[in-house]
Amino acid sequence: MKEFLRYQYKNRFLWVPFLMAFGAALYFGLDFEPFFRFPILITLLCGVIIYKNKNVFIRIFALFLFGFFYAMSFTHIIDTPKIKDSFGYHNVVGTIQDIDFASDSTRVILSVPSQQFTFNKTHENINLRITLKNNHDDINIGDKMSGPIKAFHVSSKYIPSSFDFARWMYFSGMSGNGFFKEYKIIKSDNNKNNLRTYIHNKTNTKLTDALVLGYKQALPKQESDIWKSVGVAHVWSISGFHMTLVGGWLFVLFYLLFRSIPHITKRIPAKYPALVCAWCGLILYLCISGISVATIRAFLMATLIFAATLFGRSVFSLRNAALVFLVIFMINPFFVMNAGFQLSFAAVFGLLWFYEGKEYIKRDVLHRIFHTLYMIFVTTFIASIFTLPFIIAHFGYIPVYTLLGNIVILPIFSFAIMPLIMIGTICALFGNYSVIDITNIIYNWALMIAKHITDLPYANLKMPYISNTVLLISIFGLMCMVLIAKPDSKNFIKRNINYVLCVCFVFCAIALSRTQTQPLFYSTDDNELVGFVVNGRLKFNKAKSSKHFFVFNSWREFNNEKPSDKNERYKCDHGFCIYKTEKWTLVYMQTFTTVINHIEETCRDKSVDFIVSPFKIKAPKCHAKILHDGLLIDKNGKITKFANRRPWHNQH
């Protein structure tokens, strides 16, 4: 064992960001807020131990604790205010801080003075995420909006291990959602409209919005689903693909420019000033693209590549990826819970592991074409394998024709759509839209090809829900394959220890996922909205709920139903619902039910196993188990709770 650990010493830095990330993920994944008085001091103490102590196991534990307490400290420092309860139309006046243009609507971040809200006096301003119907190109950052607004508290998660919208809003600095009944725009004298919004208003095309400006909802949902089905959704998230193309074009442009100036090339090679100028161009692209996690990661990787080229160091290495991982984690530890962060780094580490150490070989034109197709195939396959657990965990399906989609569609984007939309965007700023029109024609042609691929049988393979534990085991298996150094040995197992450990962890994850069962009963954290599974289909206690707008579709999707499916109401006798399964019986009492008239009789009934009600019922001698908060119950009677008692949740 000691010999094995000594052999891993050269890869010790690669484990550092992952150990910190695991600590942060544990903190963000808890259902309760741990009580520690001075998390910042504990974080600093862990940092001192990491620096001073030479014991490997103490350092590993200290790195894990550093990630945990650093995430905790970061969370409490942010302290984003929250709207506790939804409220009806309330007149407000706020300033537009940011604008997000979607395909069928416009979202603005509205900064509203807290004095306008009687329930929030601790902060000077709060930010609300306001949705405006249709597109609005007449509004600018810095304008004021006034009118009656309807605001909602941020929805918590109602499925374990799922996307927590409340947590995302908290770390995005937003206090709630809302919309105007009617509003008036008060134009600002000091217009703060940024370059990003200016380009959007001038070009007015979804391709520029998505591929240049980085708006996430620029494509219509139908088109977005098609690109996801063919496995090229990464094209619409500005990341390494875009940075590589833009950085490469800028480098070639400036390289040819400086080569034509003998006064410069006589003193220094043209590639050095070309790299610096290309890097400055990437900074501009980063700023106008929305500065998302994937874009930051790609920019930092490009920066390291440029720096390595300038100083004659190795360009592609796992150490560079680990360093970028560490920098982004220190900027914001919550990024580790972001699906884009996980997918992006999973693909990067997998590709660097596969290609690291491979030498460049000169080939003739024909062999170069076949080698390019081979590289696309292998790159897509490796990236698909490493991102597979995250795709299943976050999206619940596998795009079967990813390889076909990337081989057919990716060259169209690389050699036609991306360069043309960049040129077209610049031309549109001067009033020429002909290049954008040509790009739209090519895009529609590529979309038609993608639609034919999605129409093939089993294009999307639906996968069952997997827990955070299963995902964690899968990640650790992939980490073993990438980060463990293989010793030189005649023994097959020792020589391939990284593959052996990876296979073991993956099989454990698969076995554990097979033990999971689908819930039969669903309840929100306030127990006002519940769902009953009858003959495989969900039935709800009410037809709609403004407080839980996203819950209906979330539960349908979790139960392998489509959001468009119609669900019947569960029949209750005057708000008194009895739900029987093969192994247990549950009674649910709605808000308008007179609980005192039913509770004694229900508690004496030995056939009742669970009682759920929005009211806090205290009955110590009750035969049934009285349940509160958000929960799921499976066919065996196993209760899964998600109490939602974290700083980013609306605690009732």
C-alpha positions in Angstrom: 0.0 0.0 0.0 2.8 2.4 0.9 4.5 1.7 -2.4 1.3 2.3 -4.3 0.8 5.7 -2.5 4.4 6.7 -3.2 3.8 6.0 -6.9 0.7 8.3 -6.8 2.8 11.2 -5.3 3.4 12.7 -8.8 -0.4 13.0 -9.3 -1.1 14.4 -5.8 -2.1 17.9 -7.1 -4.7 16.4 -9.4 -6.7 15.2 -6.4 -6.7 18.6 -4.6 -9.7 20.3 -6.4 -11.8 17.1 -6.4 -11.4 16.6 -2.6 -12.4 20.3 -2.0 -15.3 19.8 -4.4 -16.5 16.7 -2.6 -16.5 18.7 0.7 -18.5 21.5 -0.9 -20.9 19.1 -2.5 -21.6 17.5 0.9 -22.4 20.9 2.4 -24.8 21.8 -0.5 -26.4 18.4 -0.5 -27.4 18.3 3.2 -31.1 18.6 4.2 -30.2 20.7 7.2 -27.9 23.6 8.0 -24.9 22.5 10.1 -24.3 24.6 13.2 -20.8 26.1 13.3 -20.1 29.5 14.8 -17.0 30.5 13.0 -16.8 28.7 9.6 -14.3 31.2 8.2 -11.8 30.6 11.0 -12.2 26.8 10.5 -11.6 27.2 6.8 -8.4 29.2 7.5 -7.3 26.5 10.1 -7.8 23.8 7.4 -5.7 25.8 5.0 -2.9 26.0 7.6 -3.0 22.2 8.2 -2.9 21.5 4.4 0.2 23.8 4.1 2.1 22.7 7.3 1.2 19.0 7.8 3.0 16.4 5.8 0.8 13.4 6.6 -1.1 12.3 3.5 -4.3 11.2 5.2 -4.5 14.3 7.4 -4.0 16.5 4.3 -6.8 14.6 2.5 -9.2 15.1 5.4 -8.2 18.7 5.7 -8.8 19.4 2.0 -12.2 17.8 2.3 -13.1 20.0 5.4 -11.6 23.1 3.6 -14.1 22.6 0.8 -17.0 22.0 3.2 -16.4 25.1 5.4 -15.3 27.3 2.4 -18.7 26.6 0.8 -20.4 27.3 4.1 -18.6 30.6 4.6 -19.3 31.6 1.0 -23.0 30.9 1.5 -23.4 32.9 4.6 -21.4 35.9 3.3 -23.7 36.1 0.2 -26.9 36.3 2.4 -29.3 36.9 -0.5 -32.7 38.1 0.9 -35.7 35.9 0.1 -39.4 36.6 -0.4 -41.0 34.5 2.3 -44.5 34.2 0.7 -46.1 35.0 -2.6 -48.2 38.2 -2.7 -50.7 39.7 -5.1 -50.3 42.8 -7.2 -48.1 45.4 -5.4 -47.0 48.7 -7.0 -43.2 48.9 -7.3 -40.6 51.1 -9.0 -37.3 49.4 -9.9 -34.2 49.7 -12.0 -33.3 47.2 -14.7 -29.9 45.6 -13.8 -29.7 43.0 -16.6 -31.8 41.7 -19.5 -32.0 38.1 -20.7 -33.7 37.6 -24.1 -35.5 34.3 -24.7 -37.2 33.0 -27.8 -40.8 33.9 -26.7 -40.2 36.3 -23.8 -37.8 38.7 -22.1 -36.6 38.4 -18.5 -35.2 41.3 -16.7 -33.4 41.5 -13.3 -35.2 44.4 -11.5 -33.5 46.0 -8.5 -36.2 47.2 -6.1 -35.7 49.2 -2.9 -36.5 47.0 0.0 -38.5 49.9 1.6 -41.3 49.1 -0.9 -41.8 45.7 0.8 -43.0 45.6 4.4 -41.5 42.2 5.0 -37.9 42.9 4.1 -36.0 45.8 5.7 -32.5 44.3 6.2 -31.2 45.0 2.7 -31.1 48.3 0.7 -32.3 46.6 -2.5 -33.5 43.2 -3.6 -33.4 41.7 -7.1 -36.5 40.2 -8.7 -36.5 38.1 -11.8 -39.4 39.5 -13.9 -40.7 37.7 -17.0 -42.2 40.0 -19.7 -44.4 38.4 -22.4 -43.1 38.5 -25.9 -39.8 40.1 -26.9 -39.0 43.7 -25.9 -36.2 45.5 -27.7 -37.2 48.9 -26.5 -35.8 48.5 -22.9 -32.3 49.2 -21.8 -30.2 48.5 -18.7 -30.6 51.5 -16.4 -34.3 52.1 -17.3 -36.9 52.2 -14.6 -40.0 50.1 -14.6 -43.1 50.9 -12.6 -46.5 49.2 -12.1 -48.3 46.5 -10.1 -46.2 43.4 -9.8 -47.1 39.9 -8.7 -44.2 38.1 -7.0 -43.6 34.5 -5.9 -41.3 33.0 -3.4 -38.7 30.8 -5.0 -39.7 27.2 -5.4 -37.7 24.6 -3.4 -36.8 21.2 -4.7 -39.5 18.5 -4.4 -37.5 15.6 -5.7 -34.4 14.3 -4.0 -31.1 14.9 -5.8 -32.9 17.2 -8.3 -32.2 20.7 -9.5 -32.9 23.1 -6.6 -34.2 26.3 -8.1 -34.2 28.1 -4.8 -30.5 27.4 -4.3 -29.7 28.6 -7.9 -31.6 31.8 -7.3 -29.9 32.4 -4.0 -26.4 32.2 -5.5 -27.5 34.2 -8.5 -28.4 37.1 -6.1 -32.2 37.0 -6.9 -34.9 37.1 -4.2 -37.9 36.0 -6.2 -39.8 35.7 -9.4 -42.7 37.8 -10.7 -44.5 39.5 -13.6 -46.1 42.8 -14.2 -49.9 43.1 -14.7 -49.1 46.3 -16.6 -46.0 48.5 -16.6 -44.5 51.8 -17.6 -41.0 52.3 -18.8 -39.2 55.4 -17.5 -36.2 56.0 -19.8 -33.0 56.7 -18.0 -31.0 59.9 -18.9 -27.8 58.0 -18.1 -28.2 55.0 -20.3 -26.2 52.1 -19.0 -27.0 49.7 -21.9 -24.1 47.4 -22.4 -22.5 46.1 -25.6 -24.2 42.8 -25.3 -27.7 44.3 -25.4 -26.7 46.7 -28.2 -25.6 43.7 -30.4 -28.8 41.9 -29.7 -30.9 44.9 -30.7 -28.9 45.4 -33.9 -28.8 41.8 -35.1 -32.2 40.5 -33.9 -31.4 36.9 -34.6 -31.5 33.8 -32.4 -28.2 32.5 -33.8 -26.3 35.6 -32.6 -28.1 35.5 -29.3 -27.1 31.9 -28.7 -23.7 31.5 -30.4 -22.2 35.0 -29.8 -24.1 36.5 -26.9 -24.7 33.4 -24.9 -28.4 33.7 -24.1 -29.5 30.3 -22.8 -33.1 30.5 -23.9 -32.6 32.0 -27.3 -33.8 28.9 -29.2 -37.4 27.8 -29.2 -37.9 24.8 -27.0 -38.8 22.5 -29.9 -35.5 23.3 -31.6 -33.5 23.0 -28.4 -34.9 19.5 -27.7 -33.9 18.4 -31.2 -30.2 19.5 -30.6 -30.2 17.7 -27.3 -31.5 14.5 -28.9 -28.7 14.4 -31.4 -26.1 15.1 -28.7 -24.8 18.5 -29.9 -26.5 20.7 -27.2 -23.0 21.8 -26.1 -22.8 23.9 -29.3 -25.4 26.2 -27.8 -23.5 26.7 -24.5 -20.5 28.9 -25.2 -17.6 26.8 -24.0 -14.4 25.2 -25.3 -15.8 24.6 -28.8 -16.5 28.3 -29.3 -13.3 29.5 -27.6 -11.2 27.2 -29.7 -12.7 28.4 -32.9 -12.6 32.1 -32.0 -9.2 31.9 -30.5 -7.9 30.0 -33.5 -9.3 32.5 -36.0 -8.0 35.5 -34.1 -4.6 34.0 -33.8 -4.4 33.3 -37.6 -5.6 36.8 -38.4 -3.1 38.5 -36.1 -0.3 36.1 -37.1 -0.7 37.0 -40.8 -1.0 40.6 -39.9 2.3 40.7 -37.9 4.1 38.5 -40.5 3.4 41.3 -42.9 5.2 43.9 -40.7 9.0 43.2 -41.0 9.8 45.8 -38.3 8.2 43.5 -35.8 9.1 40.0 -37.1 12.8 40.9 -37.2 12.8 41.4 -33.5 10.4 38.7 -32.2 8.5 35.8 -33.8 5.1 36.9 -35.1 3.3 34.2 -33.0 4.0 36.0 -29.7 2.2 39.3 -30.4 -0.5 37.3 -32.2 -1.1 35.2 -29.1 -1.4 38.3 -26.9 -3.8 40.0 -29.3 -5.9 36.8 -29.7 -6.1 36.6 -25.9 -7.4 40.2 -25.7 -10.0 39.3 -28.3 -11.1 36.3 -26.2 -11.6 38.6 -23.2 -14.0 40.7 -25.3 -15.8 37.5 -26.4 -16.0 36.4 -22.7 -17.6 39.7 -21.7 -20.2 39.8 -24.4 -21.1 36.1 -24.0 -22.6 36.4 -20.5 -19.6 35.0 -18.5 -21.2 31.6 -17.7 -19.3 28.8 -15.9 -18.5 26.9 -19.1 -17.2 30.1 -20.7 -15.0 31.0 -17.8 -13.6 27.4 -17.8 -12.9 27.6 -21.5 -11.3 31.1 -21.2 -9.0 30.0 -18.4 -8.0 26.9 -20.3 -7.2 29.0 -23.4 -5.2 31.4 -21.2 -3.1 28.6 -19.8 -2.6 27.2 -23.4 -1.5 30.6 -24.6 0.8 31.1 -21.6 2.3 27.6 -22.1 2.9 28.3 -25.8 4.6 31.6 -24.9 6.9 30.1 -22.3 7.5 26.8 -24.2 5.7 24.5 -21.7 3.4 21.6 -22.3 0.1 22.9 -23.6 -2.4 20.1 -22.9 -2.1 18.5 -19.4 -4.3 17.3 -16.6 -2.5 19.7 -14.3 -3.7 22.7 -16.3 -7.3 21.4 -16.1 -6.9 20.8 -12.3 -5.6 24.3 -11.8 -8.6 25.8 -13.7 -10.9 23.7 -11.7 -9.3 25.0 -8.5 -9.5 28.7 -9.6 -13.2 28.4 -10.5 -14.0 26.6 -7.3 -12.3 29.4 -5.3 -14.3 32.1 -7.3 -17.6 30.4 -6.4 -17.8 27.0 -4.7 -21.4 26.6 -5.8 -20.3 26.1 -9.3 -19.5 22.5 -8.5 -23.3 21.9 -8.3 -23.9 23.4 -11.7 -24.7 20.9 -14.5 -22.7 22.9 -17.0 -19.6 22.9 -14.7 -19.9 19.1 -14.2 -20.4 18.2 -17.8 -17.7 20.6 -19.0 -15.0 19.4 -16.7 -16.0 15.7 -17.1 -15.4 16.0 -20.9 -12.2 18.0 -20.5 -10.6 15.6 -18.0 -11.6 12.6 -20.1 -10.2 14.1 -23.3 -6.9 15.3 -21.7 -6.4 11.8 -20.1 -6.9 10.1 -23.4 -4.8 12.4 -25.6 -2.1 13.4 -23.1 1.3 12.3 -24.3 0.2 11.5 -27.8 2.6 12.9 -30.4 1.7 14.8 -33.6 2.3 12.9 -36.8 2.5 14.5 -40.2 0.1 13.1 -42.7 -0.8 13.7 -46.4 -4.2 15.3 -47.3 -6.2 12.0 -47.7 -4.9 10.6 -44.4 -5.5 13.9 -42.7 -9.2 13.8 -43.8 -9.7 10.2 -42.4 -7.7 11.1 -39.3 -10.0 14.1 -38.7 -13.1 11.9 -39.0 -11.5 9.4 -36.7 -10.7 12.2 -34.1 -14.3 13.4 -34.2 -15.5 9.8 -33.6 -13.0 9.1 -30.7 -13.5 12.6 -29.1 -17.2 12.2 -29.1 -17.1 8.7 -27.7 -14.7 9.7 -24.9 -16.7 12.8 -24.0 -19.9 10.8 -24.1 -18.6 8.2 -21.7 -17.3 10.7 -19.2 -20.4 12.9 -19.3 -22.9 9.9 -19.2 -23.5 9.8 -15.4 -24.1 13.6 -15.3 -26.5 13.5 -18.3 -28.5 10.7 -16.7 -28.5 12.5 -13.3 -29.6 15.9 -14.6 -31.7 15.1 -17.7 -32.9 11.5 -17.1 -32.2 10.2 -20.6 -29.4 9.2 -23.0 -29.1 10.6 -26.6 -28.4 7.3 -28.4 -27.3 8.9 -31.7 -24.7 11.2 -30.2 -21.9 9.8 -32.4 -23.9 10.2 -35.6 -25.1 13.7 -34.6 -21.5 14.9 -33.9 -20.0 13.4 -37.0 -22.7 14.9 -39.3 -23.7 18.2 -37.5 -20.5 19.4 -35.8 -18.5 20.0 -39.1 -21.5 22.2 -40.3 -21.2 24.3 -37.2 -17.4 24.4 -37.2 -16.8 25.3 -40.9 -20.0 27.2 -41.8 -22.4 28.4 -39.1 -19.9 29.6 -36.5 -17.6 31.6 -38.8 -20.5 33.0 -40.8 -22.5 34.1 -37.7 -19.4 35.9 -36.4 -18.9 37.7 -39.7 -22.6 38.3 -40.0 -22.8 39.8 -36.5 -20.1 42.3 -37.3 -21.7 43.2 -40.7 -25.1 43.6 -39.0 -23.6 46.3 -36.7 -23.0 48.3 -39.9 -26.4 47.6 -41.4 -25.6 44.6 -43.7 -27.7 41.5 -42.9 -27.0 39.4 -46.0 -24.4 37.1 -44.2 -26.9 36.4 -41.4 -29.5 35.5 -43.9 -27.2 33.0 -45.5 -26.3 31.6 -42.0 -30.0 31.1 -41.3 -30.5 29.1 -44.5 -27.6 26.8 -43.5 -28.9 26.5 -40.0 -32.3 25.5 -41.2 -30.7 22.9 -43.4 -28.7 21.5 -40.4 -31.8 21.5 -38.3 -33.7 19.5 -40.9 -30.8 16.9 -40.8 -31.0 16.8 -37.0 -34.7 16.3 -37.1 -34.3 13.2 -39.3 -31.8 11.8 -36.8 -34.2 12.4 -33.9 -37.0 10.6 -35.8 -34.9 7.4 -35.8 -36.1 4.8 -33.3 -34.9 5.0 -29.7 -33.3 8.4 -30.2 -33.7 9.2 -26.5 -33.4 6.3 -24.1 -35.3 7.1 -21.0 -33.3 6.3 -17.8 -34.5 5.9 -14.2 -33.8 8.4 -11.5 -30.4 8.0 -9.8 -29.5 9.4 -6.4 -26.6 11.6 -5.4 -24.9 8.6 -3.9 -25.0 6.7 -7.2 -23.7 9.7 -9.0 -20.9 10.2 -6.5 -19.8 6.5 -6.8 -19.8 6.9 -10.6 -17.7 10.1 -10.4 -15.2 8.4 -8.1 -14.9 5.5 -10.6 -14.1 7.9 -13.4 -11.6 9.7 -11.2 -9.8 6.5 -10.5 -9.4 5.8 -14.2 -8.0 9.3 -14.9 -6.0 10.3 -11.8 -4.5 7.0 -10.6 -0.9 6.5 -11.9 -0.4 3.0 -13.3 2.7 1.3 -11.9 5.0 -0.7 -14.2 4.3 -4.3 -13.2 4.0 -7.7 -14.8 0.9 -8.3 -12.7 -2.2 -7.5 -14.9 -4.3 -6.1 -12.0 -1.5 -3.9 -10.8 -0.6 -2.7 -14.3 -4.3 -1.8 -14.9 -5.3 -0.8 -11.4 -7.1 2.4 -12.6 -9.4 0.4 -15.0 -10.0 -2.3 -12.4 -11.1 0.3 -9.7 -13.2 2.2 -12.3 -15.1 -1.0 -13.3 -15.7 -1.9 -9.6 -17.1 1.5 -8.7 -19.3 1.7 -11.8 -20.7 -1.8 -11.1 -21.4 -0.7 -7.5 -23.2 2.3 -8.8 -25.3 0.3 -11.3 -26.2 -2.3 -8.5 -27.2 0.5 -6.1 -29.4 2.2 -8.8 -31.3 -1.0 -9.3 -32.4 -1.0 -5.7 -34.2 2.3 -6.1 -38.0 2.3 -6.4 -40.4 4.9 -7.8 -42.5 6.8 -5.3 -46.2 6.3 -5.0 -47.0 9.5 -3.0 -45.6 13.0 -3.4 -45.9 16.1 -1.1 -44.6 19.6 -1.2 -42.9 21.1 1.9 -46.0 22.9 3.0 -48.1 19.8 2.3 -50.7 21.8 0.3 -50.0 20.0 -3.0 -49.8 16.2 -3.1 -49.7 13.6 -5.8 -51.0 10.0 -5.8 -49.8 7.4 -8.3 -52.8 5.3 -9.5 -52.1 2.7 -12.2 -48.8 4.3 -13.0 -50.3 7.8 -13.5 -50.2 10.7 -11.2 -53.3 12.3 -9.7 -53.2 15.5 -7.9 -55.4 16.9 -5.1 -55.8 20.2 -7.0 -55.8 21.3 -10.7 -53.3 24.1 -10.2 -51.2 25.9 -7.6 -49.6 29.3 -8.1 -47.2 28.7 -5.2 -45.9 25.5 -6.8 -45.9 26.4 -10.4 -43.1 24.0 -11.5 -44.0 21.1 -9.2 -46.6 19.5 -11.5 -44.2 19.1 -14.4 -41.3 18.0 -12.1 -43.4 15.2 -10.6 -44.7 14.1 -14.0 -41.2 13.9 -15.4 -40.0 12.0 -12.3 -42.9 9.6 -12.8 -41.9 9.1 -16.5 -44.8 11.2 -17.8 -44.8 14.0 -20.3 -45.6 17.6 -19.1 -48.3 17.7 -21.8 -50.1 14.7 -20.3 -53.4 15.4 -18.6 -53.7 14.3 -15.0 -57.0 13.7 -13.3 -57.9 15.0 -9.8 -57.8 12.5 -7.0 -61.3 12.1 -5.5 -61.5 13.1 -1.9 -64.6 13.1 0.3 -64.9 16.7 1.6 -61.1 17.2 1.6 -60.5 13.8 3.4 -58.4 11.6 1.0 -57.8 7.9 1.6 -55.0 6.4 -0.5 -54.5 2.6 -0.3 -51.6 0.6 -1.7 -50.6 -3.1 -1.4 -48.5 -2.5 1.7 -49.7 0.7 3.4 -52.6 3.2 3.7 -52.3 7.0 3.8 -54.8 9.6 4.8 -54.4 13.2 3.5 -56.5 16.1 5.0 -56.8 19.2 2.9 -56.6 22.8 4.2 -60.3 23.3 4.4 -60.9 20.1 6.3 -62.0 20.3 9.9 -59.1 18.2 11.3 -60.5 17.9 14.8 -63.5 16.0 13.4 -61.3 13.3 11.8 -58.1 13.1 13.6 -59.2 11.0 16.7 -61.1 8.5 14.5 -58.2 8.3 12.1 -55.6 7.8 14.8 -57.6 4.9 16.3 -57.9 3.2 12.9 -55.0 0.6 12.9 -55.3 0.1 9.1 -53.9 3.7 8.6 -50.1 3.9 8.4 -49.5 7.6 7.5 -51.4 10.9 8.0 -50.4 14.0 6.0 -51.9 17.4 6.5 -50.9 21.1 5.9 -51.7 21.6 9.6 -49.2 20.8 12.4 -50.9 17.9 14.1 -49.7 16.8 17.5 -51.0 13.4 18.6 -48.4 11.4 20.5 -50.7 8.4 21.0 -51.7 8.2 17.3 -51.3 4.7 15.8 -50.4 6.2 12.4 -47.2 8.2 11.6 -48.0 11.9 11.2 -45.8 13.4 8.5 -44.8 17.0 7.7 -42.5 18.8 5.2 -41.7 17.7 1.6 -41.6 13.9 1.2 -41.9 10.9 -1.0 -43.2 7.5 -0.1 -42.4 4.4 -2.2 -44.3 1.1 -2.5 -42.5 -0.4 0.5 -43.4 2.5 2.8 -39.9 4.0 2.7 -40.1 7.8 3.4 -37.7 10.1 1.7 -37.7 13.6 3.2 -36.2 16.8 1.8 -36.8 19.2 4.6 -35.7 22.4 2.8 -34.2 24.0 5.9 -31.2 25.7 4.2 -30.3 29.4 4.0 -31.6 29.5 0.4 -35.0 28.0 1.2 -38.2 29.8 2.2 -38.5 28.3 5.7 -42.2 28.2 6.9 
